């Protein structure tokens, strides 16, 4: 049999360059008026950092007015939650059809939703699938509490959360999602995880995605760290190989702090291999 020389076909593919993504989760803060004034204060500065994808996630009420305000910028908009049905008798809920008119992203499965509103991994999965079906990029939040960490259950628990969240999601869609690792003990406590600990878990998440799909999908998925991220510690997270950005709570509510986080992230881009 004639061996065909396929030239350099055995060379490994070039490494995927993941665009860093910083998302500001405002949680239940800011009236519409306050939201517009905060955006106005930081939007030009944020817009200057073109190598970072910056996503603002204000409360539902502010989505539409903020969309109008940031229309001519590179800034993206995200919601903080969503129901998985497209319409119907679900008083008080917001559907993917409504969100897709105004935003590109939606945070799903945040630990506060799991804790206070009893969302299960199965609910998160239904929401992830509904978001993807409607062209919204889910930012899937996962994380362990202190008791679970101390019991040595972190890796197993996070793998399980990721696996259920991605059930019945095809590999094409899976490659587009963002996964946010937010250890509950680091949220709003001022006690961020170390870069090394955060990276260990984020690496584990990437391995889980590789096991569920393949290496190519795993190398495309963007993974954020979240929990007491500030302008002073973001560089440490961004220097880690498996961390592609951050989901920021408190520090996203102050213009100078959030701009610093995005600025530091852009600076880190050049330093990453
Ligand atoms: P903090 O940045 O305030 O710790 O909040 C993190 C968070 O929950 C973002 O979703």
Boltz pocket constraint, residues with backbone or C-beta under 6 A from the ligand:
constraints:
  - pocket:
      binder: B
      contacts: [[A, 25], [A, 110], [A, 182], [A, 186], [A, 187], [A, 188], [A, 189], [A, 190], [A, 226], [A, 227], [A, 228], [A, 229], [A, 247], [A, 248], [A, 249], [A, 250], [A, 251]]
      max_distance: 6.0
